[in-house]
Amino acid sequence: MAIIEGWLPPSRENWEFICRVWAYFPVITTAQWVLDWYPQGKTSIESRFNINGKIGWATMESAGFITLLYIMYSLPQEVGISELPWGNWTLAGCFVIHYLYRAVAAPLFLNPSMSPMHPFVWIMAFAFQVTNAVSIGGYIAGYGPTTQEYWASRSEFMFVGLVIWCWGLLGNMFHDDDLREIRRAANRKQQREAKESGKPAESVDKIYMIPKNGLFRYVLHAHYLCEWIEWAGWWMIGGWAFHPGRNFLINEITTMLPRALQGKRWYEKKFGREKLEGRKAVIPGVL
Ligand SMILES: NC(=O)c1ccc[n+]([C@@H]2O[C@H](COP(=O)([O-])OP(=O)(O)OC[C@H]3O[C@@H](n4cnc5c(N)ncnc54)[C@H](OP(=O)(O)O)[C@@H]3O)[C@@H](O)[C@H]2O)c1
């Protein structure tokens, strides 16, 4: 049953249209190079419209994997495919695993605190997630390759892609957790001091330090870099012709790169350039 006739799941014509438009997303991100306004995370602002950070992340990021799963279950029937092969489910599975971590586990269970976000950020991220999921879902649930033979013929590339995807995801999680540890440590200290003084413990919201472990020794946004490696591996699983995978990677890089450079400027202002000890924003030794 279609949720929106012709769009969810998408007809071939509408899917092709979305893929064409989605390839132009980097044009929108040029605004991030000239505007410093990014009301979320480190650069969040005080606004009465703000959304709670954890709820905001969970809701905006869940839209992608839920949409993808819906298309995986609805589109094959519409185009007369009785069962999708394992290769298609491998791509969907990797995507869902990533977003179960990013949209559910990280904000709702793991992150000690998250800054509030402006609804503008939520709307942009929600739109990104839905458009991206339609682009990817259309390909892997019906309009891209859907035969066992196709996947069997490129199993070596899939294996290498899966290994890269997996290391990228683990790296992303490791560096995310290094940031969490900063606030967990601050929380432990504040609990200890509260116990000694008999006063209530202060919140750890907005406590920042320079992360130092793993690739953070070289770049301030090591978690971003690992996420790019992860999605590059995922594109490889799908193959050179998997254009929604390529667009996803390019779109992520074009929005996260200016954000990382803005983050570096923020670190320089808060801690001083000398404290960063030559760390780059996101690509070791380069940017
Ligand atoms: N931002 C994007 O455009 C984007 C796009 C796609 C995927 N992602 C992925 O989503 C994840 C989160 O992205 P993000 O942009 O929100 O990352 P982020 O700004 O580095 O924040 C991640 C979390 O760590 C906290 N944090 C950040 N820097 C800290 C520091 N120096 N000391 C202590 N705590 C710190 C943040 O708290 P506050 O919220 O209080 O700042 C937040 O809870 C990353 O793994 C990234 O790869 C991001």
The ligand as an ORCA input file, in Angstrom:
! r2SCAN-3c Opt
* xyz 0 1
  N      26.751     17.571     11.566
  C      26.487     16.989     10.399
  O      26.255     17.647      9.370
  C      26.477     15.489     10.315
  C      25.998     14.906      9.156
  C      25.980     13.521      9.046
  C      26.455     12.749     10.089
  N      26.927     13.326     11.221
  C      27.439     12.426     12.287
  O      26.696     12.630     13.460
  C      27.555     12.578     14.617
  C      27.345     13.834     15.438
  O      27.627     14.939     14.605
  P      27.755     16.403     15.185
  O      27.977     17.312     14.045
  O      26.653     16.682     16.158
  O      29.122     16.210     16.017
  P      29.711     17.086     17.200
  O      29.358     18.510     17.038
  O      31.149     16.727     17.318
  O      28.911     16.566     18.514
  C      28.797     15.210     18.863
  C      28.477     15.081     20.356
  O      29.638     15.297     21.141
  C      29.519     16.486     21.943
  N      30.781     17.196     21.740
  C      31.251     17.705     20.562
  N      32.470     18.236     20.740
  C      32.785     18.068     22.030
  C      33.930     18.410     22.822
  N      34.966     19.034     22.289
  N      33.911     18.117     24.156
  C      32.845     17.475     24.698
  N      31.734     17.109     24.008
  C      31.712     17.401     22.689
  C      28.317     17.237     21.399
  O      27.691     17.991     22.420
  P      26.814     19.319     22.059
  O      25.631     18.793     21.270
  O      26.436     19.869     23.385
  O      27.701     20.208     21.252
  C      27.450     16.090     20.888
  O      26.746     15.480     21.945
  C      28.981     12.399     14.114
  O      29.429     11.104     14.336
  C      28.901     12.714     12.624
  O      29.787     11.889     11.879
  C      26.933     14.682     11.340
*
